[in-house]
Amino acid sequence: MIQSASLSAFPTASEAWRRRAFFRRGLRAGDIAIILLVVACVERLCHVTGREHVGSGVMPALVMRALLITAVAVTWGLLLTKADVYRDRVLGHGATEYKRVVWATVLEFAGFSILGYMVGVRLPTAYLVSALAISIVALLAWHWAARRRLIRLAAAGSLAQPAYVVGSAGAVASAIDELTRQPGLGLQIRGAFVSDAAALDGRPGLPVPVIGEVGSLQETVESSEGIAVVVAEDSGLTSAMIRRLSQSLGAEGRLIMLPPLLQIASSRLWMRSDRGLSAIEIQQPRVDVAHSPLKRSSDIFASLLIIVLLVPVWLIVPPLIWMQDRGPILFRQTRIGLNGKPFKIWKFRSMRINADAELAGLLREQNRTGSPLFKVDNDPRITRVGAFLRRTSIDELPQLFNVLAGSMSLVGPRPQVAKEVELYDEEAARRLLAKPGITGLWQVSGRSSLTWEEAIRLDLFYVDNWTPGMDLWILLRTVKAVLLLDGSA
């Protein structure tokens, strides 16, 4: 949860908008600089406008070069603008922004190639492909760096757009919690309008001031400029009220709807509109995550590759564990896998011998016997070598052999013990429809800092919305977390 803050600590809506506009201009200037550099280099290498093609004078050749570079740069910039990469709804949104940058770049090169063919200019394929690759890498690197900067500035509040959340007290609290995990949205939650103010009595207050009930929202919107309104569940707003809000927000404002579809990936949502009727169709999952041949073959190939690449680790770690206390190298424990089937999970041992026998006593000492996550804070059972193995996630490496055996996957829900699975309700039990993974959404979205409910929600999102691209994204985030030693579980 975010903490309440004095409104004077926030930039005004107009200030935040001007800062974001300045940021967009800087991003656009960087794009233009990269485009000009790439086009100039390609033109020089390919000799597209050499004297032999243009004329006998130096000036005509120079003029032709300038016109060519300008034309390509302008059309490229227009394509990026047309792709909305500078709009608030795309800027800073990661994959969406990157896809649009790639689309605009590929389209520019395709058009440039077709135009060259039509006018009789033969572009060397090697140069063209190299220029395309360099352009994509350079632009993506620039937008990635800009996104990181944008997120930092938004988190600090300097680029954040003032926002108000509307809905029932419970829905507003959940929405604020979700929105604060998404700094890329560029929102600074300043207050809430609730549809059930009476529900606040006798319960902890919201993390932001309650401005009023939903009925007073329109007045606030009409007296403000450049704000965002986030509509959560049970807001009580009719379609007519939402249309009026949208009109009142103006060009600088944003209206964001958070329907009860947060656990469904956008790739499964289809907007349909016909004769004034707008509807959202939810597509069924296209691939069974537990029985995907692509996922299984990828697991086998990647596991074998990692095992071979990490041969030095297999040679160094076992002696270190054994010298610590002359105990076993590996730790084996029963976990619950696909469809509730038990299996033995393997890890490098990171705790002292007979650590399981001490668990119940430690949980009682910390008054955590009723906790669904059977974990001990500042666990004294972890050895010095084990602490290093856990911090670097090396202790998880033997699970690669679980992956080869088919009881686990590289990516999936976290494998849990039987006592934890016994606490599942019918909804949570759907985690068992996928093989447990060495890493997953749980780990890369906060790792061990997440609550039980949040971890279950992320695992269910993975089971319901799995795609190969999601696995790749999780693996890349895992590599980053391990290299930065960022919150290993």
C-alpha angles and dihedrals in degrees: 000000000000120000123245113257137192111267089227088066091065126080114246118260092253092048092051091048092050091049092050090048089052089049091052091051090052091050091049091049090053091050091051092049091052092046093050092048094049094045093047092050094047092047090051095047095045096042088220093163101032119154092260090063100038110037144277098287127084095223096057090053093049092046091050091050091050092048092048094049092045093048094049093044093049095048091045091051091047091052091052089050091047088052088059094234089146096050120105091238090061106023111100094007096118115214094026092054094044093050091053092049090052092045093052092046095049091046091051093051092045091052092044091052093048092048091050091051092050094052093043099254111140112211115202106246093221092055093045095050091045091050091049092051093045091048094051094046093046095047093045091049090050093048091045091054091045091050092052089051092047092051092050092049092045091050089051090051099239095111099025119121114228109251139184125203121218127197144072116329093255094045091048092052091050092045093051090049091052095043094052088058090058107063090162089074087070096222128146108197107220102170149334140243112208130200093206108040090165089065089068091068112103095007132092112279125251118267090245132045118278103234095190145289124313092264092068095052096090092056091052092049093050092051095048135068131211097008131138126228118205114199113205129183123302093018093147090224115144123216089256091053091049091051090051091049091051091052093047095051092068130200095311096048131083133213112201122187121205103192122182089272099091093122094056119085116238090239088069095050118088121190113216126185127179130162095342096317116116119192140170116225118200113215120214117247106279098208132041103233093205096054105033111136089204092055093047095048091047090051092053095045096045094044093052091047093051092046091053095044092050097051091125090058092053089053099045106038102056095058090048092054093046094049090053095069107339088253134133119304096218132049117214125193137166114250132175116252141174113351091357095297114150120232138171115257121205128215138158104264110256100168134066121269116289091012092151091065090061097050099087093051093048092049090052091050091053093041091238101124090115095048115114090218107067095209130132122221114236088000109215091200093073113102125221092254089043092055090057092046091052095044090054094036090236089130088070096058098093087064086076085079089053086055092051090049090054099241093107141026130218089246126030145095116323112270109245136193123253094257090058093046090052088066093058119116120209092275096048091047089071086079085079091066089082132052112259115254139219086232134011148156089294093059099044094043096059104319111212094357093075123100122242092256093049092048092051091048093052093047091050090049088054094049093049099042106030119155131163087247091057090053091051091049092050092048092051091048089049092053089050093049092049094047091049092042086234111173103318112197 
